[in-house]
């Protein structure tokens, strides 16, 4: 609006000059530019504000006049906006947004065919841990093979049974974080050294979101323990804020290494 007003004022002065008046005289006769600009802005802005006020009053009267219809329309609009927002977030997590790891285009999911209990061929993406170790040794010069479970909800206990809660948890190879090029937000992440001896390092890494919600971003969360079944795990680190697990659309709260 200010640019349009300035252009209009300059056009009036230019018109006066074309009619034979001196430039200085034309500007002096026109008056202070700042005052003319403010007066022109008031002339344009006040009718618009008055129209907006009238529209708001009319709309409010219509809403109060037909309360049921208006409430239904507002509720439908709110539900539609919420549904569209949820659908976009799901599509964004599953299809649009890549995993926040180094070189996500180089990640592959491993599967193989085998004979099931019914004697038919089946495609599987899971295997026993000894088989995984043999596969990893076979491809160690060509690729890094990672063992990662699906994110499942587990019962966790802090201290007494009264502090039991459910959280999404994944078991992973100790070298997963290093292969993904991730850095901790606090403490440390799991490493390959945590997998050297079965059951010797019952450690866990929690997500940034869980650390913020459950512990209020308290640094003393590092070192705390929780029990899952008969196993006791110690929290050694907090993952980066952007990393929420390896399954798009599912926020993993805890990541622990395999103990087989």
Backbone bond lengths (Angstrom), bond angles and torsions (degrees), N, CA, C in turn:
res aa  C-N    CA-C-N  psi(-1)  N-CA   C-N-CA  omega(-1)  CA-C   N-CA-C  phi
1 X - - - 1.459 - - 1.524 111.51 -
2 X 1.346 117.72 -42.41 1.467 120.72 179.75 1.523 111.05 -61.68
3 X 1.342 116.70 -40.29 1.461 119.44 179.62 1.525 110.90 -64.78
4 X 1.336 117.30 -41.93 1.463 120.11 179.67 1.529 111.47 -65.11
5 X 1.330 117.33 -39.23 1.471 120.14 178.54 1.519 110.77 -65.20
6 X 1.336 117.63 -43.39 1.466 120.96 179.01 1.529 110.68 -61.69
7 X 1.344 117.00 -40.97 1.457 120.09 179.42 1.530 110.64 -64.27
8 X 1.330 116.88 -39.07 1.459 120.14 179.28 1.530 111.80 -67.32
9 X 1.342 117.13 -41.11 1.461 120.23 177.73 1.521 111.30 -63.18
10 X 1.332 116.34 -42.42 1.461 119.35 179.33 1.523 111.52 -65.08
11 X 1.317 116.93 -33.66 1.467 119.23 179.45 1.532 110.78 -67.62
12 X 1.327 118.17 -35.53 1.463 120.67 177.64 1.526 110.82 -66.70
13 X 1.310 117.37 -41.86 1.473 120.53 178.52 1.522 110.00 -65.54
14 X 1.357 116.43 -42.06 1.464 119.23 179.02 1.526 111.38 -63.50
15 X 1.327 117.57 -36.04 1.461 120.73 178.14 1.525 111.35 -65.43
16 X 1.345 116.46 -38.72 1.465 119.88 177.97 1.518 110.85 -65.83
17 X 1.329 117.38 -39.09 1.469 121.02 178.98 1.519 109.98 -65.38
18 X 1.339 118.07 -39.92 1.466 120.72 179.17 1.522 111.59 -64.39
19 X 1.333 116.96 -25.85 1.463 120.63 179.11 1.522 112.43 -82.64
20 X 1.350 118.46 2.67 1.456 121.82 173.64 1.505 115.23 106.64
21 X 1.289 120.39 1.50 1.465 121.49 -179.96 1.521 109.38 -84.21
22 X 1.337 115.65 149.70 1.449 121.04 177.80 1.538 110.24 -67.13
23 X 1.321 117.57 143.92 1.472 119.77 -179.19 1.525 112.59 -56.52
24 X 1.357 117.23 -45.97 1.468 119.49 -178.83 1.527 110.65 -64.12
25 X 1.365 115.98 -41.69 1.456 119.83 179.74 1.522 111.08 -64.29
26 X 1.360 116.56 -40.25 1.461 120.50 -179.46 1.528 111.05 -63.68
27 X 1.356 116.91 -43.19 1.463 120.20 179.53 1.526 110.95 -67.55
28 X 1.361 116.92 -37.52 1.459 120.42 -179.95 1.527 110.70 -68.45
29 X 1.324 116.89 -38.94 1.459 120.59 179.58 1.536 111.36 -70.27
30 X 1.319 115.40 -30.66 1.466 119.42 -179.45 1.518 111.67 -71.03
31 X 1.337 116.97 -28.42 1.458 120.54 178.10 1.522 111.81 97.41
32 X 1.324 116.93 177.72 1.467 121.34 -179.75 1.533 111.37 -58.99
33 X 1.331 115.49 129.66 1.474 120.57 -178.43 1.525 111.78 -64.63
34 X 1.335 116.71 -40.52 1.463 120.50 -177.91 1.526 111.13 -61.72
35 X 1.348 115.87 -43.21 1.471 119.50 179.97 1.515 110.78 -64.54
36 X 1.343 116.72 -43.90 1.458 119.78 179.20 1.535 110.71 -62.79
37 X 1.337 116.49 -36.66 1.462 119.36 179.78 1.531 110.73 -65.37
38 X 1.327 116.79 -44.43 1.468 120.18 -179.52 1.524 111.12 -65.82
39 X 1.343 116.61 -40.22 1.453 119.42 178.82 1.529 110.99 -63.89
40 X 1.335 116.73 -41.13 1.464 120.29 -179.80 1.524 110.99 -67.03
41 X 1.362 117.24 -38.19 1.460 120.54 178.36 1.530 110.85 -63.80
42 X 1.334 116.47 -40.52 1.462 119.43 178.88 1.517 111.13 -64.35
43 X 1.339 115.83 -39.42 1.460 119.87 -179.55 1.528 110.54 -63.25
44 X 1.345 117.38 -38.09 1.461 120.71 -178.43 1.526 112.29 -81.73
45 X 1.327 117.30 -36.74 1.455 120.89 -172.85 1.515 113.11 -78.43
46 X 1.334 118.13 -40.10 1.458 121.03 -175.31 1.527 112.92 -61.77
47 X 1.340 119.98 -45.92 1.476 118.22 176.95 1.537 112.28 -60.99
48 X 1.331 116.97 -35.75 1.477 119.62 179.89 1.524 110.48 -66.83
49 X 1.332 117.22 -42.02 1.461 120.36 178.39 1.530 110.79 -66.20
50 X 1.308 115.99 -38.96 1.467 119.21 178.95 1.527 110.61 -65.40
51 X 1.333 116.74 -38.43 1.464 120.10 177.26 1.519 111.12 -66.35
52 X 1.339 116.60 -40.10 1.463 120.63 177.83 1.527 110.86 -63.09
53 X 1.315 117.01 -42.27 1.465 121.62 178.10 1.529 110.96 -60.93
54 X 1.337 115.36 -45.08 1.465 119.28 -179.70 1.529 110.85 -63.64
55 X 1.326 117.72 -41.39 1.466 120.82 178.63 1.523 111.04 -63.76
56 X 1.339 117.17 -40.09 1.465 120.49 179.56 1.522 110.96 -64.77
57 X 1.330 116.85 -42.23 1.470 120.60 179.34 1.531 110.35 -64.85
58 X 1.322 115.82 -43.35 1.465 119.56 179.75 1.528 110.83 -63.56
59 X 1.330 116.66 -42.47 1.464 120.16 179.23 1.515 112.36 -63.79
60 X 1.336 116.65 -41.87 1.460 120.00 179.12 1.536 111.16 -65.11
61 X 1.323 117.12 -38.18 1.476 120.03 177.92 1.523 110.88 -64.38
62 X 1.326 116.72 -39.06 1.461 119.83 178.71 1.523 111.40 -65.91
63 X 1.363 116.25 -38.57 1.459 120.23 179.44 1.520 110.82 -65.09
64 X 1.346 116.94 -46.29 1.463 120.37 -179.39 1.523 112.38 -70.78
65 X 1.319 116.60 -24.48 1.465 119.99 -179.64 1.517 111.25 -74.90
66 X 1.351 116.55 -37.45 1.467 121.86 -179.72 1.532 108.21 -123.41
67 X 1.318 115.27 75.45 1.454 120.79 -172.15 1.528 112.53 -65.62
68 X 1.325 116.84 -44.81 1.466 120.05 -177.12 1.524 110.91 -64.11
69 X 1.340 115.01 -48.38 1.466 119.14 179.94 1.531 111.13 -62.74
70 X 1.323 116.42 -42.74 1.466 120.26 -179.90 1.522 111.05 -64.88
71 X 1.351 116.73 -42.05 1.468 119.66 179.11 1.524 110.88 -62.95
72 X 1.332 117.16 -41.36 1.463 120.52 178.70 1.523 111.27 -63.50
73 X 1.348 115.92 -41.52 1.461 119.52 179.74 1.525 111.42 -65.67
74 X 1.334 116.90 -43.35 1.462 120.71 -179.78 1.526 110.42 -65.51
75 X 1.352 117.33 -42.34 1.458 120.83 178.69 1.524 111.35 -63.61
76 X 1.339 116.91 -42.75 1.465 120.22 178.22 1.519 111.26 -62.16
77 X 1.338 115.60 -41.79 1.462 119.69 179.16 1.529 110.87 -64.25
78 X 1.344 117.12 -42.17 1.463 120.39 179.83 1.528 111.17 -64.27
79 X 1.347 116.47 -42.77 1.465 119.93 178.85 1.526 111.09 -64.89
80 X 1.324 116.57 -39.49 1.469 119.87 179.73 1.514 111.30 -64.88
81 X 1.330 116.41 -44.33 1.467 119.91 179.35 1.525 110.06 -63.43
82 X 1.349 116.71 -43.39 1.453 119.79 178.91 1.511 112.61 -62.92
83 X 1.348 117.15 -42.27 1.464 120.69 179.48 1.525 111.39 -64.92
84 X 1.329 116.59 -42.68 1.472 120.18 179.10 1.526 110.95 -64.34
85 X 1.339 116.72 -40.74 1.454 120.20 178.80 1.523 111.19 -64.12
86 X 1.325 117.24 -43.40 1.470 120.74 179.18 1.525 110.79 -65.04
87 X 1.329 116.86 -42.03 1.464 120.08 179.30 1.519 111.32 -63.44
88 X 1.337 117.02 -40.93 1.460 119.05 179.18 1.519 111.29 -66.22
89 X 1.353 117.31 -40.73 1.459 119.97 179.35 1.525 110.65 -62.43
90 X 1.337 117.14 -38.71 1.459 120.39 178.90 1.522 110.96 -67.65
91 X 1.337 117.15 -45.78 1.464 120.57 178.84 1.526 110.52 -63.46
92 X 1.327 116.18 -39.72 1.464 120.22 179.12 1.522 110.74 -63.21
93 X 1.337 117.29 -42.04 1.462 120.64 -178.64 1.525 111.99 -70.86
94 X 1.349 117.26 -36.50 1.457 120.30 -174.56 1.521 113.44 -87.18
95 X 1.331 117.43 -35.43 1.463 120.42 -170.05 1.520 114.82 -118.07
96 X 1.316 118.09 -38.09 1.456 120.42 -169.73 1.519 113.14 -91.74
97 X 1.321 117.23 -44.44 1.456 120.39 -172.65 1.529 110.82 -89.53
98 X 1.331 118.83 121.67 1.467 119.75 177.63 1.522 110.74 -74.55
99 X 1.325 115.91 159.90 1.454 119.65 176.21 1.525 109.47 -62.07
100 X 1.332 117.89 137.23 1.477 120.63 -178.22 1.521 111.76 -77.25
101 X 1.337 116.13 63.01 1.456 121.63 179.46 1.521 108.31 -129.88
102 X 1.320 115.25 167.30 1.460 119.86 179.22 1.534 109.59 -70.46
103 X 1.321 116.90 130.76 1.470 124.12 176.71 1.532 112.34 50.91
104 X 1.339 118.77 61.30 1.471 119.44 -179.44 1.527 112.91 -63.10
105 X 1.336 117.75 -22.78 1.462 120.14 179.98 1.527 112.31 -69.63
106 X 1.330 117.55 -11.54 1.463 121.10 -179.55 1.525 112.34 -98.38
107 X 1.320 117.06 6.77 1.463 120.92 178.70 1.524 110.04 -87.47
108 X 1.320 115.73 137.87 1.460 121.87 177.95 1.525 109.58 -134.28
109 X 1.314 115.70 146.21 1.456 121.65 174.67 1.521 108.09 -95.85
110 X 1.331 116.50 128.71 1.461 121.71 -176.14 1.524 109.51 -93.73
111 X 1.321 116.57 132.17 1.456 122.08 175.64 1.527 108.50 -143.43
112 X 1.311 115.49 160.90 1.469 119.93 -178.85 1.517 108.72 -150.58
113 X 1.345 115.36 164.58 1.453 121.33 179.29 1.522 110.05 -102.36
114 X 1.298 114.70 139.24 1.454 120.56 177.53 1.510 110.31 -149.37
115 X 1.319 115.74 170.12 1.455 121.14 -179.39 1.519 108.82 -88.77
116 X 1.330 116.60 126.12 1.455 121.59 -179.83 1.508 112.47 -84.46
117 X 1.324 114.99 -174.20 1.464 119.94 -179.31 1.527 112.11 -65.13
118 X 1.331 116.25 -25.20 1.460 119.42 -179.69 1.518 112.93 -88.09
119 X 1.341 116.96 5.11 1.459 120.97 178.63 1.511 114.50 82.48
120 X 1.333 118.66 3.66 1.465 122.29 179.60 1.524 110.39 -101.98
121 X 1.348 114.23 155.33 1.453 119.14 177.82 1.528 110.50 -70.96
122 X 1.313 116.05 136.60 1.455 122.28 178.45 1.521 109.85 -133.61
123 X 1.337 115.27 146.07 1.463 120.21 175.56 1.521 108.30 -92.26
124 X 1.325 116.63 124.05 1.455 121.59 -176.34 1.521 109.81 -124.13
125 X 1.320 115.21 150.17 1.464 120.19 175.85 1.526 111.00 -122.64
126 X 1.322 116.73 17.94 1.456 120.56 176.48 1.527 109.74 -128.10
127 X 1.291 116.40 158.41 1.457 120.62 -179.29 1.524 109.18 -157.44
128 X 1.326 116.15 168.00 1.450 121.12 176.25 1.525 109.51 -73.10
129 X 1.346 114.96 155.06 1.464 119.12 -176.20 1.527 112.79 -63.30
130 X 1.351 120.94 -41.28 1.475 119.41 175.62 1.529 112.82 -58.54
131 X 1.333 116.46 -38.09 1.464 119.60 177.29 1.519 110.75 -64.58
132 X 1.339 116.59 -39.79 1.466 119.99 178.19 1.528 111.13 -61.41
133 X 1.329 117.21 -41.67 1.462 120.04 -179.53 1.522 111.08 -65.13
134 X 1.324 117.32 -36.86 1.463 119.84 176.93 1.526 111.08 -66.84
135 X 1.324 116.12 -41.76 1.461 119.62 178.25 1.523 111.15 -63.77
136 X 1.330 116.65 -41.19 1.466 120.10 -179.60 1.524 110.76 -63.77
137 X 1.335 117.02 -41.24 1.456 120.08 178.88 1.525 111.45 -65.41
138 X 1.332 116.91 -31.15 1.465 120.35 -178.00 1.523 112.50 -73.00
139 X 1.342 118.60 -28.00 1.464 121.02 -175.36 1.529 111.80 -114.72
140 X 1.337 118.29 13.79 1.463 120.59 -172.01 1.522 113.06 -61.69
141 X 1.327 119.21 -26.38 1.464 121.23 179.70 1.527 112.75 -86.75
142 X 1.329 117.10 -6.60 1.458 120.59 -175.89 1.534 113.44 -119.88
143 X 1.324 117.07 -25.95 1.466 119.65 -176.35 1.518 109.18 -159.82
144 X 1.337 115.63 162.66 1.461 122.79 172.58 1.517 107.99 -100.21
145 X 1.326 116.18 120.47 1.449 121.01 179.42 1.525 108.51 -97.56
146 X 1.319 116.39 124.54 1.468 122.14 -177.22 1.519 109.56 -112.36
147 X 1.308 116.47 139.14 1.465 121.52 174.39 1.518 108.21 -102.33
148 X 1.319 116.47 119.51 1.461 122.14 -177.51 1.522 108.29 -138.15
149 X 1.318 116.98 128.01 1.459 120.14 178.11 1.519 110.08 -88.02
150 X 1.316 115.50 168.18 1.461 119.83 171.91 1.528 109.25 -69.63
151 X 1.325 115.92 153.82 1.466 120.24 177.79 1.522 109.03 -79.11
152 X 1.325 116.63 114.69 1.458 122.73 179.57 1.520 110.27 -119.82
153 X 1.326 115.47 154.94 1.467 120.42 178.22 1.519 109.96 -85.08
154 X 1.336 114.80 129.89 1.453 121.05 -178.46 1.527 109.38 -127.68
155 X 1.342 114.76 155.08 1.456 120.86 173.96 1.519 109.09 -85.28
156 X 1.319 116.41 124.03 1.455 122.40 179.52 1.520 108.84 -118.65
157 X 1.316 115.95 148.94 1.457 120.58 -177.92 1.515 109.90 -130.94
158 X 1.336 116.03 127.10 1.458 122.58 171.04 1.527 107.76 -103.09
159 X 1.302 117.07 120.64 1.461 119.28 177.06 1.509 111.60 66.34
160 X 1.323 118.22 -106.83 1.450 122.98 -178.03 1.518 110.45 -91.18
161 X 1.349 114.98 169.46 1.460 119.82 179.52 1.517 112.35 -65.30
162 X 1.333 117.64 -18.14 1.455 120.99 179.52 1.523 112.25 -68.50
163 X 1.324 117.48 -18.11 1.460 121.65 179.77 1.520 111.47 -98.37
164 X 1.340 118.01 22.11 1.461 120.91 179.87 1.521 109.92 -72.45
165 X 1.307 116.06 141.21 1.453 122.25 177.90 1.505 109.27 -151.37
166 X 1.324 116.63 166.48 1.457 122.18 178.43 1.522 109.34 -106.87
167 X 1.326 115.34 144.63 1.460 120.06 178.91 1.523 108.63 -154.48
168 X 1.328 116.36 150.13 1.458 120.91 174.69 1.527 109.32 -73.12
169 X 1.339 115.59 132.48 1.458 120.72 -175.09 1.519 109.70 -137.03
170 X 1.321 116.07 143.71 1.457 122.59 176.04 1.525 110.00 -128.23
171 X 1.321 115.39 140.51 1.456 121.36 167.90 1.525 107.89 -93.53
172 X 1.321 116.94 136.99 1.467 120.43 -177.34 1.522 109.63 -141.18
173 X 1.323 115.04 163.17 1.453 120.66 170.97 1.523 109.31 -68.02
174 X 1.315 116.21 146.09 1.465 119.33 -177.41 1.509 113.39 -62.09
175 X 1.331 118.19 -26.92 1.467 121.42 -177.09 1.528 112.80 -91.62
176 X 1.342 117.73 9.38 1.462 119.38 -178.98 1.518 112.17 -61.50
177 X 1.338 117.65 -46.98 1.463 120.14 -176.31 1.525 111.22 -61.90
178 X 1.333 116.57 -41.41 1.460 119.76 178.78 1.515 111.92 -64.58
179 X 1.336 117.25 -39.83 1.465 120.82 178.89 1.522 111.45 -66.45
180 X 1.336 116.57 -31.61 1.462 120.80 179.17 1.526 112.26 -83.25
181 X 1.323 118.55 -6.75 1.458 121.01 -179.25 1.509 113.61 68.47
182 X 1.332 118.17 34.14 1.458 122.22 -177.09 1.522 111.40 -93.69
183 X 1.329 115.23 155.23 1.459 122.26 178.63 1.527 108.83 -124.34
184 X 1.327 117.89 146.69 1.475 119.74 -178.92 1.516 111.79 -78.08
185 X 1.329 115.52 149.77 1.457 120.77 171.13 1.520 110.17 -83.47
186 X 1.331 116.45 -24.67 1.462 122.12 179.33 1.523 107.77 -160.08
187 X 1.341 116.77 143.11 1.453 120.51 179.50 1.516 111.31 71.83
188 X 1.317 116.15 -136.52 1.457 120.91 179.96 1.525 109.77 -137.97
189 X 1.327 116.32 166.86 1.447 122.29 176.02 1.528 109.80 -102.71
190 X 1.312 116.03 170.84 1.456 119.96 178.11 1.526 109.80 -69.64
191 X 1.318 116.35 148.35 1.462 122.30 -179.77 1.521 109.31 -130.81
192 X 1.301 115.32 173.33 1.468 120.83 178.91 1.522 111.54 -63.34
193 X 1.321 117.37 -28.33 1.463 119.87 179.18 1.518 112.98 -65.47
194 X 1.342 116.95 -20.86 1.460 120.06 178.61 1.522 112.36 -75.20
195 X 1.341 117.49 -9.40 1.461 121.19 -178.25 1.529 112.91 -106.90
196 X 1.328 117.85 8.59 1.455 119.75 -174.97 1.519 112.62 -68.91
197 X 1.325 117.70 -39.57 1.462 121.82 -176.79 1.522 108.99 -126.21
198 X 1.332 118.00 122.90 1.469 120.76 -177.79 1.522 112.06 -58.02
199 X 1.347 115.64 127.80 1.442 121.92 175.65 1.508 115.85 76.10
200 X 1.343 117.40 1.35 1.473 119.48 -175.43 1.516 112.60 -83.05
201 X 1.335 118.63 -20.87 1.458 121.46 -175.63 1.529 109.47 -131.00
202 X 1.323 117.77 78.09 1.477 120.45 179.35 1.525 111.13 -78.11
203 X 1.331 115.97 75.20 1.455 121.83 -175.34 1.515 110.46 -109.27
204 X 1.325 115.10 158.68 1.466 121.54 179.21 1.522 109.46 -141.67
205 X 1.330 115.47 150.17 1.464 123.86 173.33 1.520 107.40 -118.78
206 X 1.311 117.72 130.22 1.467 121.43 -179.38 1.525 109.36 -101.06
207 X 1.318 115.34 156.37 1.455 119.85 178.91 1.527 110.32 -75.31
208 X 1.309 115.77 159.25 1.470 121.27 179.48 1.522 110.41 -63.37
209 X 1.331 116.35 -38.76 1.462 120.21 -179.70 1.521 110.52 -64.04
210 X 1.344 117.94 -44.53 1.463 120.58 -179.71 1.526 110.76 -67.02
211 X 1.307 116.54 -40.18 1.470 120.44 178.25 1.526 110.63 -60.16
212 X 1.338 116.49 -40.41 1.466 120.16 -179.72 1.521 111.36 -69.96
213 X 1.336 117.06 -41.50 1.461 120.26 -175.34 1.523 112.23 -79.05
214 X 1.325 117.34 -42.72 1.468 120.51 -173.53 1.522 112.37 -84.26
215 X 1.334 116.79 -36.57 1.461 120.19 -174.71 1.525 113.44 -114.82
216 X 1.333 118.08 1.91 1.458 120.00 179.47 1.515 112.63 60.65
217 X 1.331 117.01 33.39 1.471 123.82 -179.36 1.534 112.01 57.75
218 X 1.294 115.33 35.25 1.461 120.97 179.24 1.528 109.21 -80.03
219 X 1.338 118.35 122.06 1.476 119.98 178.67 1.527 112.88 -60.16
220 X 1.327 117.28 -21.39 1.460 120.18 -179.21 1.530 112.19 -73.37
221 X 1.329 117.10 -2.90 1.467 118.92 175.43 1.525 110.62 -65.00
222 X 1.334 116.44 -28.07 1.461 120.31 175.88 1.530 108.62 -66.47
223 X 1.314 115.72 126.61 1.454 120.56 -178.15 1.507 113.47 102.61
224 X 1.343 117.69 -16.24 1.461 119.58 178.39 1.522 109.80 -70.49
225 X 1.319 116.88 154.92 1.455 122.07 -178.44 1.514 110.09 -120.10
226 X 1.301 115.35 153.90 1.459 121.95 173.13 1.527 107.99 -140.41
227 X 1.319 114.97 155.19 1.457 121.06 -178.15 1.520 109.80 -110.14
228 X 1.320 115.24 135.62 1.454 122.27 176.19 1.519 107.13 -129.60
229 X 1.307 115.99 103.84 1.457 119.69 -172.00 1.521 109.70 68.83
230 X 1.327 116.01 -124.63 1.468 121.11 177.61 1.519 112.65 -97.53
231 X 1.341 117.61 1.69 1.466 121.77 -175.89 1.519 110.20 -99.89
232 X 1.316 115.20 138.90 1.466 121.84 178.05 1.522 108.28 -111.16
233 X 1.340 116.50 124.46 1.460 122.17 -177.57 1.525 110.18 -115.85
234 X 1.318 114.62 147.00 1.464 121.18 177.58 1.523 109.29 -111.47
235 X 1.330 116.71 132.53 1.467 121.76 177.79 1.522 108.82 -77.68
236 X 1.327 116.60 121.18 1.462 120.95 -177.74 1.525 112.56 -111.05
237 X 1.328 118.33 -11.47 1.457 118.68 -178.36 1.514 112.76 -169.59
238 X 1.331 113.64 170.35 1.465 122.81 177.42 1.517 107.56 -122.18
239 X 1.321 116.95 128.04 1.457 121.29 179.76 1.525 110.40 -69.02
240 X 1.337 116.22 163.59 1.452 121.17 177.77 1.515 111.68 -60.50
241 X 1.327 116.49 157.80 1.459 121.18 -173.52 1.520 112.49 -62.68
242 X 1.317 118.95 -35.29 1.460 121.73 -175.26 1.526 112.52 -80.12
243 X 1.335 118.07 -23.08 1.458 120.27 -175.60 1.520 109.79 -87.37
244 X 1.341 117.31 120.04 1.462 121.96 -178.55 1.519 112.24 -123.68
245 X 1.324 117.71 18.00 1.455 120.95 -179.44 1.512 111.48 121.42
246 X 1.318 115.84 -179.06 1.467 120.84 -175.93 1.523 112.78 -103.01
247 X 1.331 118.23 -0.83 1.451 121.25 178.75 1.524 109.57 -108.80
248 X 1.335 118.63 110.13 1.463 120.25 178.83 1.524 110.74 -58.87
249 X 1.334 115.69 134.99 1.450 120.60 179.93 1.513 114.29 92.24
250 X 1.348 118.09 -11.57 1.465 122.27 178.30 1.510 108.76 -121.91
251 X 1.333 116.82 122.57 1.460 121.43 -179.66 1.523 108.61 -91.12
252 X 1.330 116.56 111.29 1.451 121.83 178.88 1.524 109.52 -80.64
253 X 1.334 116.78 131.11 1.457 121.18 -178.79 1.526 111.65 -87.64
254 X 1.332 117.06 -38.12 1.461 120.51 -177.54 1.509 110.14 -134.66
255 X 1.323 115.49 147.26 1.456 122.34 176.55 1.522 106.81 -130.46
256 X 1.312 116.55 123.64 1.459 121.17 178.66 1.520 108.45 -124.87
257 X 1.349 116.80 157.27 1.450 119.49 -178.92 1.518 110.45 -88.57
258 X 1.327 114.68 158.50 1.467 120.12 178.96 1.515 109.77 -63.14
259 X 1.325 115.61 142.44 1.450 120.88 -179.92 1.534 111.27 -116.64
260 X 1.344 117.82 14.53 1.448 118.39 -179.35 1.531 110.95 -69.32
